[in-house]
Amino acid sequence: MPRIRKRRRDRTEVSCCIKYLMFAFNVVFWLFGGSLLAVGLWAWTEKDTLANFSKLTNIALDPALIFNLIGLTMFIIGFAGCVGSLRENICLLLFFMIALGIIFFLELLLGILGFVYKDWVRDQIESQVKNMIVNYRDDADLQNLVDWVQQDWLGCCGVHSYKDWEANIYFNCSSPGVEACGVPFSCCKPTDEVIFNRHCGYDMMKTSHDYDRNIQIYTMGCIPSGEKWLESNLFPVAGVAVGVVLLQKSTCLDAQNLSARSLAENYGVFSACSSHLKSYYGGAVKDEKKTPIKKKRPKTSSRVKSSNTQEQNSLQWYMKCLQITHETSPSHVLARKENWMAEMMEQINPSLEKTADLSEIDLP
């Protein structure tokens, strides 16, 4: 009755679940980064920034630049993760792990500094919002961002109140334009009208609108509105932050596990073949050294047959190791392994021919 061998999964075998799950995650990450980069480049093209980079007068107030930086970073890291996980490329996986580790460390550092120096962070945000109001008409992307924050997200107007819009030259009461003593349309509260009135903020800072100002526009500034929104949504924001951190950590651990298993698998079989050859021929060499040579004797037919059998076994094990190497190793390590095997076989038996075809040999 034939013996039934149970196949056990090697610990060094790369898990297909980890491999393709990591690949799928990085595909989404890579596509999202490419989308952000495409949007940022399109915005720069519309503003003719690519032809004249001198227009980047204030980097912190350019949303397109932020999109480009974040998109380019995500695109590069996602590409390294995709190719590294699919091809089991150890260098790309190491780059992916190091990049995620740096991002994780920076996020943790920013979170700690933001909690410790929260007053300084609040002052910096307040300063940036004031600059946005001053440069509201200078950049179309900045204008769209301010309008989205005031109208669609927080429902606010200005930094601390609607009066902060007097710092803008177009809405200042001394301006000769039609928008003087007014606020942007994004400060207006939503109405039931089918057609939105974009002139609803005109003259809202004049005393003649004291009676209906609270009805027509938002009077609370964006800084207190943002603090109020954060207090009411603290648990969802904290949950999202913790989820992102855990996702980054688990992905980094998966990449480390995949690279370690891939490295062990690539070099495990090769080490087994080399150790077998060394142990097989090492014993023969030791026995030969221990045997005293009294006098030279002519080779008999049995010795010639034994020598041919030894050379045939050497060639069989050599080709077997090369076959396993080709089946288990990526292309970037094949040449090094084959050269090493050839040098080792040359040292073991210099007269061995290594040019035989694999199909002509019955492998052990």
C-alpha positions, 0 to 999 in steps of 0.5 A: 500500500503506497504511503500517503504523504501529508503536505504541510504548508511551509512557514516561509511560504508567502501567503496569497491572502496577505499578498493580494489583499495588500495589492488591492489596498495599494491599488486603491491608494495609488488610484486615489493619489493619482486622482488628487495629482491629476486634479492639482495639475489640472488646477495649475493648468487652468491658472497657467501656473505650470508656465509661470511658477512665479505665481506661487506667491503664497504656498500655504494659500494654494490648494492646488499645491497641497493636492499635488504634494499629497497626490504625488506622495500617495502615488509613489508610495502606492506604486511601490506597494502595488509592484512590491506586493505583486512581484514580491520585490524586497527593495520596493517593500522596504521602501513602502514600509519606511515611507509608511513608518515616516508618515505614521511618525509625523502624524503621531508627532503632529497629534502630540504637538497639537494637543500640547500647543493647542493655543499656538495651533489655534493662533496659526489657523486663525492667521491663515484664515485671515490671509484667506479673507484678504486674498479671497479674490486673488485665487479662484481655488482659494475662493472656492475653498473659502466658499465651501467652508462658509456655506457647505461645511461650517455655516460661518462668515469671517474669522470671528464674525462677519465684520472680518470681511472688511479686511478685504479691499473689495468688501471694505466700506471705503471701496468704490465697488458694488460689493462695498460693505458687503460679504460674499454670497457664501455667507448667506443662509440657504433659502427656499428660492429655486434660483440662488441670489448671489447678491444676497450679501450686498450692504450687509455690514451697513447699519441699515441691515441691523434688523434682518442681518441675522436672518439673511447671513451667518454672523458667527465666524469660522473659528468658533464654528469650527470649534463647535463642530469639532466638539459635537463630532469629537468621537467620529473624528477620533474614530476616523483618526484611530482607524487611519493609524491602525490601517497604516500600522497593519499595512506596514506589518503586512509589508514587513511580513511579506518581505520577510517571508519572500526573502526566506522563501527565495533563499531557503530552497537555495540554502538547502540545495547548497548544504546538501551538496556540501554535505554530500561531497564533503564526506567523500573528500574527507574519506579520500583524504583519510585514505593513504595512497600507497601506489597508483593503480590503473582504473578498473571498469568498476572505478570508471563506472563509479566515477561516471555515476558520481558525475551523473549524480552531481549533474542531477543535483546541480540541475535539480537545484537550478530547477527549484531556483527557477520555480521559486525565485524572482528574476532579479536573484536568478543570475546570482544563484546560478553563478554561485552554483556553477562556481561551487560545482566547479570546485567540487568536480572541475571535469563536470560538464554543466551544459546538459539539457534538463529534459535529458536527465532524470532528476532524483 
